[in-house]
């Protein structure tokens, strides 16, 4: 199991500085995290770590290489429940992420459906939710199959945090290019059980995002469907990370993982505990 780091570990720092800090903390793996189409003022003036989906992906790979970091996944978290629109991150951006990942030698593009923000998206029935996700992933999955990349569906919305609904999405998409990314904190926060998730999906889980959640967030379970980063080390919360580790080991998981945790000490503590639990 590789333990990598979320490439947003310091505020208002460009990607080069983020990767250098990750390397300084002793990590050799990270994901391509924040990204969008076109140009970005914050990148030009050095205060954001965003990567452009329209840039030369080989330049991005060279940036990782120069900092001694191997990119293991390309984040393409999307809005798959609201109507498609030019200002919504969705099908077009996932396809660009797939092509960039292929050029960079990254095996996984991680996406999710997100929470709907429109009346249309909020009013969808369960079957309509599944159809909306499958329709918006249809072309990205076809491109991914051709480019030798897997798209991984992550718990980060009202569908993906349900084992039953996730099963319907997998069945409806019916693609060998679709797998799963387990996000321990997001799944728990959405009301799911990470251990049951692992037992249910087993080898379909090809990447893991590690988060633990504090006890005071119990009251929000099932009402909040994800958070970008955890604020506490693994093991300090109530998700039961050691049990998730045991379930992953029993399922034969031995892939790449990412610490989505804020704060240098919390990141280092989490890595130490993970290595101890993994054995």
C-alpha positions in Angstrom: 0.0 0.0 0.0 1.3 3.4 -1.0 0.5 6.4 1.3 0.3 9.6 -0.7 -0.8 13.1 0.2 -3.5 15.5 -0.9 -1.8 18.2 -3.1 -3.4 21.1 -1.2 -1.4 21.0 2.1 -0.7 24.8 2.5 -3.0 27.7 1.8 -2.3 30.2 -1.0 0.7 28.2 -2.3 1.3 27.2 -6.0 1.4 23.6 -7.0 5.2 23.5 -7.1 5.4 24.7 -3.5 2.7 22.1 -2.4 4.7 19.3 -4.0 7.9 20.4 -2.4 6.3 20.5 1.0 4.8 17.0 0.5 8.3 15.8 -0.4 9.8 17.6 2.7 7.2 15.7 4.9 8.6 12.4 3.6 6.0 11.4 1.0 6.8 10.3 -2.5 3.2 10.1 -3.9 0.4 12.6 -4.3 -2.7 13.2 -6.5 -3.4 15.9 -9.0 -6.0 17.7 -6.9 -7.6 21.0 -7.9 -8.0 21.6 -11.6 -10.2 23.3 -14.2 -10.3 24.3 -17.9 -8.3 27.1 -19.3 -6.2 29.7 -17.5 -6.3 30.8 -13.9 -5.3 34.2 -12.5 -4.3 32.6 -9.2 -1.8 30.3 -11.0 -0.3 33.2 -12.9 0.3 35.2 -9.8 1.4 32.3 -7.6 -1.3 31.9 -4.9 -3.2 28.8 -6.0 -2.3 25.2 -6.7 -4.8 24.7 -9.5 -3.8 22.7 -12.6 -5.2 23.5 -16.0 -6.9 20.7 -17.9 -5.9 22.4 -21.1 -2.2 22.6 -20.3 0.5 20.2 -21.6 0.1 17.2 -19.2 3.8 16.4 -19.7 4.7 19.8 -18.1 2.5 18.7 -15.1 4.3 15.4 -15.0 7.7 17.1 -15.1 6.6 19.3 -12.2 5.8 16.3 -10.1 9.0 14.5 -11.2 11.2 17.6 -10.3 9.8 17.4 -6.7 10.3 13.7 -6.4 6.6 13.0 -6.3 4.8 10.2 -8.3 1.2 11.2 -9.2 -1.2 8.3 -8.4 -4.6 9.7 -9.2 -6.2 12.6 -11.1 -9.1 14.2 -9.2 -12.2 15.1 -11.4 -14.9 15.4 -8.8 -18.0 16.5 -10.7 -21.6 17.6 -10.5 -23.5 14.7 -12.2 -27.0 15.4 -10.8 -27.7 19.0 -11.9 -28.3 19.8 -15.6 -25.2 20.0 -17.7 -23.9 23.5 -18.3 -20.6 25.2 -19.4 -20.0 26.4 -15.9 -20.5 23.0 -14.2 -17.6 20.6 -13.8 -18.8 17.4 -15.5 -18.5 15.2 -18.5 -16.2 17.4 -20.6 -13.8 18.0 -17.7 -13.7 14.3 -16.8 -12.8 13.4 -20.4 -9.9 16.0 -20.3 -8.7 14.5 -17.0 -8.7 11.0 -18.5 -6.6 12.1 -21.4 -4.2 14.0 -19.2 -3.9 11.1 -16.8 -3.1 8.7 -19.7 -0.4 11.0 -20.9 1.1 11.2 -17.4 0.9 7.5 -16.7 -1.7 7.9 -14.0 -4.0 4.9 -13.8 -7.0 6.5 -12.0 -9.3 9.4 -12.5 -11.5 9.9 -9.4 -14.9 11.4 -9.8 -18.2 11.6 -7.9 -21.7 12.9 -8.4 -21.7 15.6 -5.7 -24.7 17.3 -4.1 -27.3 18.8 -6.4 -27.6 22.6 -6.2 -30.6 23.2 -8.4 -34.3 22.5 -8.0 -34.1 20.1 -11.0 -31.3 18.1 -9.4 -32.9 18.0 -6.0 -36.1 16.7 -7.4 -34.7 13.6 -9.1 -36.0 10.2 -8.1 -33.6 7.5 -7.2 -33.8 6.0 -10.7 -33.4 9.4 -12.3 -30.3 10.0 -10.2 -28.8 6.8 -11.3 -29.6 7.6 -15.0 -28.2 11.1 -14.7 -24.9 9.8 -13.4 -24.7 7.0 -15.9 -25.5 9.3 -18.8 -22.9 11.8 -17.8 -20.3 9.1 -17.4 -21.0 7.2 -20.6 -18.6 9.0 -22.9 -15.9 9.4 -20.2 -15.9 5.7 -19.6 -15.7 5.0 -23.3 -12.7 7.3 -23.6 -11.1 5.9 -20.5 -11.3 2.3 -21.9 -9.6 3.5 -25.0 -6.9 5.4 -23.1 -6.2 2.6 -20.6 -7.4 4.6 -17.6 -9.9 3.6 -14.9 -12.5 6.1 -13.6 -13.2 5.6 -9.9 -16.5 6.6 -8.4 -16.1 8.1 -4.9 -18.6 8.5 -2.0 -19.3 12.3 -2.0 -23.0 12.6 -2.6 -26.4 11.2 -1.9 -26.0 8.3 -4.3 -22.4 7.4 -3.9 -22.6 7.2 0.0 -25.3 4.4 -0.4 -24.1 0.9 -1.1 -27.4 0.0 -2.7 -27.4 3.1 -5.0 -23.7 2.7 -5.9 -24.5 -0.9 -6.9 -27.2 0.4 -9.3 -24.7 2.9 -10.8 -22.2 0.2 -11.4 -24.8 -2.1 -13.0 -26.2 0.7 -15.1 -22.8 1.9 -16.4 -21.7 -1.7 -17.0 -18.1 -0.8 -17.8 -14.8 -2.4 -17.1 -13.4 1.1 -17.0 -15.4 2.0 -13.9 -14.1 1.2 -10.4 -14.4 2.7 -6.9 -12.4 5.0 -4.7 -13.2 4.6 -1.0 -13.3 7.9 0.9 -13.6 6.8 4.6 -14.7 10.1 6.0 -17.1 11.0 3.2 -18.8 7.6 3.3 -19.2 7.7 7.1 -20.4 11.4 7.0 -23.0 10.5 4.4 -24.4 7.7 6.6 -22.5 4.8 5.1 -20.5 2.1 6.8 -16.9 1.9 5.4 -16.3 -1.7 6.5 -19.5 -2.9 4.9 -18.6 -0.9 1.8 -15.3 -2.8 1.6 -16.9 -6.1 2.2 -19.5 -5.4 -0.5 -17.3 -4.1 -3.2 -14.0 -5.8 -2.5 -11.7 -5.7 -5.6 -13.7 -2.9 -7.2 -12.0 -0.6 -4.7 -8.8 0.5 -6.4 -7.8 3.7 -4.4 -8.5 5.0 -1.0 -8.9 8.6 0.4 -8.2 8.5 4.1 -10.2 10.8 6.5 -11.4 10.5 10.1 -14.3 12.5 11.5 -14.7 13.9 15.0 -17.5 12.8 17.3 -19.2 16.1 17.1 -20.0 15.5 13.5 -22.3 12.5 14.4 -25.3 14.8 14.3 -24.6 15.7 10.7 -24.4 12.1 9.4 -26.7 11.5 6.5 -27.2 15.2 5.9 -23.8 16.2 4.7 -22.2 14.3 1.8 -18.5 15.0 2.0 -15.8 17.4 3.1 -12.5 18.3 1.3 -10.2 17.6 4.2 -10.2 16.2 7.7 -8.8 18.3 10.5 -7.8 15.5 12.8 -5.3 12.6 12.5 -6.5 9.1 11.6 -7.5 7.3 14.8 -8.6 10.4 16.7 -12.1 10.2 15.3 -15.1 7.9 15.2 -14.9 6.4 11.7 -13.0 3.3 13.0 -10.0 3.4 10.6 -8.2 0.4 12.0 -11.3 -1.8 11.2 -11.4 -0.3 7.7 -7.7 -1.2 7.2 -8.4 -4.8 8.3 -11.3 -5.0 5.9 -9.1 -3.7 3.0 -6.4 -6.2 3.8 -8.9 -9.0 3.9 -10.2 -7.9 0.5 -6.7 -8.1 -0.9 -6.3 -4.3 -1.4 -2.7 -3.2 -2.0 -3.0 0.0 -4.1 -2.4 3.7 -3.8 -4.0 5.8 -1.1 -4.2 9.5 -0.3 -4.3 11.3 3.1 -6.9 14.1 2.8 -5.9 15.7 6.0 -5.0 19.3 6.9 -1.9 20.2 9.0 1.6 18.8 8.8 1.6 17.1 12.2 -1.8 15.5 11.6 -0.6 14.3 8.2 2.6 12.8 9.7 0.8 11.2 12.6 -1.8 9.7 10.3 0.9 8.2 8.1 2.7 6.6 11.1 -0.5 5.1 12.4 -1.5 3.8 9.0 1.8 2.0 8.5 1.5 0.5 12.0 -2.1 -0.7 11.4 -1.2 -2.1 7.9 1.7 -4.0 9.4 
